[in-house]
Amino acid sequence: MTQHTALTRRTVAKGALLAAAATLLGPTARAATPAPVVPRLPAPTGPHPVGLRTLVLTDTSRDDPWAPGTGAREVKITVLYPARTVRGCPRTPQLTPAEALYFTELAPRVRPGLPASGVDWAAILTHGHLNAPALPGRRPGLLYSPGGGDSRTLGTTLAEDLASHGRIVVLIDHPGDASQVELPGGVRVTVLRGDPDPATFRTMIDTRVADIRFVLDSLGGLPLTSAAPGTDLSGIGVYGHSAGGTAAVHALAADDRIAAAVNLEGYLDLDPLHGFDRPLLMFRTEGFDGADRIERSWERLRARRVTLPGSDHWIFSDHAFLVPRLQAAGLVTPEARAALIGPADPAVAVHALRRGVRAFFARRLPAPVPPARGRRASQ
């Protein structure tokens, strides 16, 4: 959550005009500029293809705390689920064109070390297929809250992997402290200016917990029943990164509908959690500069902990895959890579993360047994 300046629509419009001018200058001018890099995200490892739907939900019971007086709180979500088939359903870009235009400017400000140019963020494809028909059956749902200053889209790869193994995963954007979110009224950018002070952090976590609970409320009615068909509301888990991890644990503590949570290196010193004894798994890295605070805030909790050696804080996001590819293209320095995801091979940490999260939720949120088909076995 580093210092950066909010973008205006004029800034983005200027960038669009410059891009248009480069196109009009013709092939000679274009040849002088290297083609932008398009990093590739890894495929999920499960047996099912992944379907995807995106929608905006409006919570009319509360105002947006980051923009007082503007009206009801809006929350944008992406639903990922195991698909029956993906034939004829296109893969979905990680960012919309408008979001990518903002992120091009925001990336090096939100995460120092990311390149200010040379990347076509709009061309990065996920492995989620738009509106693919869902695999029949009921299955547990998982809700994801991203790190402070990040959008939900940076949690794509872990969510796709979980969905490919039979889970329904809802990625939640928290407009106001997310880097950018495209809503019906336009693109909202983050209000964060450096690491949040205690009052701002309190607003972040309270808002995120309310967002999580609102999405959980919405899973029982339209339009989410059609967007997330087959969700077993008796088995709901929450996981999150950094501030999202903090919010996941506090949502678990506050809402009995949530059966288990995974905290990916989020502080837990906001409120006392004495006597907390709910199913919880916590991951941390060796390189995070807030490690001492993490340890102090976790010491009173009885929960399984996993440390990822040679890694740093953003290994839990899609930066685990994006940063090495940008480094290979000469757009990220070794020092920046180490500060973002650590110097070790990210494949090792990502494998441990995926396996650990899947196994934890498999134990705590087992999938319902499907009804038997055909004749019953003789007794």
N, C-alpha and C positions, 0 to 999 in steps of 0.2 A: 504494500500500500504506500507507494512512494509518491513524492511530490510531482504533480503535473498540472497543466492548465486545461480547463474545460474547452472543448471545441465549440465553435459556433457553426450554424448552417452556412454562413458566408465562407468560412474556412473550407468546408467540404465542397461547396459550389466552386470555389477557386480551383481546388484540386481536379474537379471534373472538367473544368474548362481547359486546364493545362493538358489533361489527358486527350481531350478532343483536339487541341492544337497539335499535339504530337502526331495524331493520326492524320491530320490534314497536311502535315509537312511532307508526307510521302515516304517511300521505302528507303531513300538515302539517309534521312534523319533517323528513321527507326533502326537502321542497321548499326548505327553508332551506339545504341543502347542495348545492353544484353537483355535477353528475354527474362522476365521475372521468374523466380523460382516458385514452384508449386509443390510443397511438401506433401507426402502421401501418408495417410494414417493406416495403421496395420489392421488387417481383417480380424474380426472376432474369432474365438477358438471353438465355439460351441457347435452343435449339430444343426441348429436352426438358422435360417436366414432371418434378417431383422427388418421389421416394419417400423414406420415412423409417422407420427402425426404431431402437428404443432398447433397450439391455440392459445388465446389470451382469455383469462378469467378475471372477472371484476367482483371484488368484495365490497358490496354496498354497505356493509356494517361498519366500515372504518375509512377515515381519510388517509391519503398518502402522507406519511410522516416526513418524507424528504421534500415534498412540494405542497406545503399547507395551502389550503384554499383552492386547490386544483380539482378536487373531487375525490371519488372513491378510489381505493387502492386497486391497481391492475397488476396481475402476475402473469408472466408468460411461461409456458411449459412446453417441453417436448416429451412425448410418450414413445418409448421404444418397447417392442414386444416381439415374441417369436412369431414369425409369419408362416402361413400355410404354403404360400408361393409368392415369389416376387416378380413373376413374369409380367412384363408390360409396366412395371412400377419403377420409375427412375431413382437412382441414388440421389441423395439430397446434399447440397452444399453445406459445409459447416456453418457458414455465415451467409446471411442475405446480402445482396449487393450493397444496400444501404449500411448494414452493420460493418461490412468489410471496408467500406470507405472511411468510416469513423475509426475502425480498429487500425487501419494503416497509419493514421496519425497518433493514435493513443498507445499503440504497442510499446514503443521505447520509453514512454512516460510512465505507464502503469508497471511495466517490467523492464527496468534498465538493463541494457545488454541486447534486447531484441532490436532488429534492424529497423531503421526509419524508412527504408525503401528496398526495392529489389525482390519483394514477395508479392505474389498474387493471392492474397488471402481469400478473395471471392471464389477462386477456382478449386479450393481444397474440398474434396468430396468425403462425406461420411460413408459408412456401409449400411445406413438406414434407407430403406426403400419407401418412398412416399405412398401412404395410404394402401400399403399391401394388405391383403386379407389376413386376419389373425388366425393363428393356429387354434383350433377348438380346445375347450377345456378351461378349468379355473386354475389360477396360479397366484402365488404371493406377489404383492407389489412392494417396490422399493422407491423411496423418495430421496432425491439428491439435492444438496445445497452446496454451491461452489464456494471457492475462497473469496475473501473480500477484494473487490476490485476486478474480479473475474466474472465472465458471463457463464451461463449454464453450458454453453457449447464446448468449453474447455474440459468438460467431463465426459465427452462423447465416447472415447474408446473403452473405458471401464464399463460404462453403461451398456454399450453395444455387446461387450463380452458377456455381461450378466444376462442380457436379453437373449443372446444366442444359446444360453444354457437354460432357458425356460422361464425367466423372470419377466415381469412387467416393470419397467423402470421409468420414473417420471423425473425429468431434469427440470429444476425450478430456477427461473431467473428472478432476482430481487432488484427491480428497477430502483435506481437511486444510488446503490453502492456497487452495481455491476458496471463493467467498463462501458458497455453499450447494449441497449435492448431496443429492438424495433417494435413499437406499439402502434395501434391504429392512429394515434394522434401525432406520430413522428418518432424519431430516435431519441431515447433518453440516455445521457451519459452520466458517469459516476460523479458524485458530489465529494468524494474523498480527496483530501489534499495531504498526502503523507500518512503516516501511521495515525490511526484515530485516537483522540483523547478519550478518557473514560466515558464521558457523556455520549460521544458519538458511537463508541463501541457498544454501549448499552442500547442505544437506538437501533444499531445494526442487528444485534442478537434478538431483541424483543420483536423487531419487525420480521426477521427471518422465521422465528418460531411461530408467529402469527400467520405468516405466509404458508408454512408447512402444514399447520393445522387447518387452514382454509382449503388448501388443495386436498387434504385428507377428507374434509367435509364434502368436497365436490366429487370425490370418487364414487359417492353413492347416488349421484343424480346426473342429469344431462348438463352439459354436453360430454362429460367425462366418461359416462357409461358407454358411449359409442366410441370415444377416442381410446379408451383403455378397457376393451371388452375382456371379460373373464377374470378381472381382478378379484382375488379372494380377500375381502376386507377383514377376515378373521386372522390374517397373517400379513402384517405391514411392518416393514423395516425402514430405517432412515440411515443414510450415511452422508458425510460431508467432509469437505477439505477446509482446513484453517478455520476462518470464521464460520464456515458451513459445518465443520466438525463440532465447534462449540454449540451452534444452534441445534445440531442433531441430538447431542446429549441432553440439552435442556428441553427439547421437544419430547424425548423419551421420558424424562422425569415428570413432565407436565401432562402427558396424554397417555392414558392406559390403552388406547387403541394401537399404540406403537409397541411392538413386542421386543424389538432389539435395535441396536444402533452400532455403527462403526464411525469412529472419530479418526480422521486422517490429519493428525498434527494440529489440533485446535486447542487453544488455551481453555482451561476450566477453572479460572479464578474469578469469574464474574460474580457468582453467588456461591455460598456454601452448599455443598452437596453431601453433607454429613448423613450417613445412614443410607446413601444411595446404593441399591443392590439390584440393578436391572441388567439384563444381558447386554454386555458392552465389550467391543473389541477396539483397541487403540493402536494405531501405527504412528511411528515417528522416524525421523531421519537422523543421521549422524552430524550433518553439516549445518542444520538450521541454527541461525544466530540467536534464536529465542529458546534454545534447548534448556537452559537453567530454569527459565520461567515455566516451560512445559513440565519439567520434572516436579517443580514445587506444586504446580496446580493439579498434577495427577497423583501425587503420593498418597492421598487419603482414599483413593478409589480402589475397590477390589475389581479389577478387570484385567483380562489378558492383554499383554503389550507385545508388540513386534517392532524391532528396529531394523531399518533398511540401511546396511552399511554402504559407505561411499556415495550416499545420495544426499540431495538437498530438497528444500521445501516444495518445489513445483514438480517433483517427480510424480506426485499424485494426480497431476493434471495431464492434458494432452501435450504439454511442453516436453514431457518425457520423450515424445517422438518427434515433435516439431523442431526442437532445439538442435539435436544432433544432425538433422538434415540441413538445417540452416548453417551449422558450423561447417559441414562438408562442402557447402557451396561458398564458403568464405564470407558469410554474412554475420556470423556470431564468433566471437573470440573464444579461445579455450578458457580464459578467465571468466567470461560471462556465462559460458556453459556450466562451469563448476559452481558459480554462484546461484544459478537457477535450478539445476537438477543434480549437481554433484559430478565428480570426475569419473565415477565408475560406469561400467556398461549398464545402461538403463534397462536392458532386456532382463537382467537378473532381478532387479528390484521390481519391475513390472510383473514378472512371472510370479514372484512371491506375493505381491499385492493382489493380483487377480485370484490366485489360488486361495489365499487366506480369506478374502472377502466372500468368495463363493462358498467355501466350506463353512464359514461361520453362519451365513444366512441359511445354508442347507440344513444345518443342525437346529437352528432356532426357528426357522420358518419353513418346515417341510411342505412340499407341494401336496395338495390333496390327492388321494388315491382316486383315479378315474373309475367310473362305474364299469362293471364287467360287461362284456359284449357276448352275444350268442347264448347258448345253453349254459346253465349253471353246471358246475362239475358235480358228479354224483358223490353222494356222501359215503 
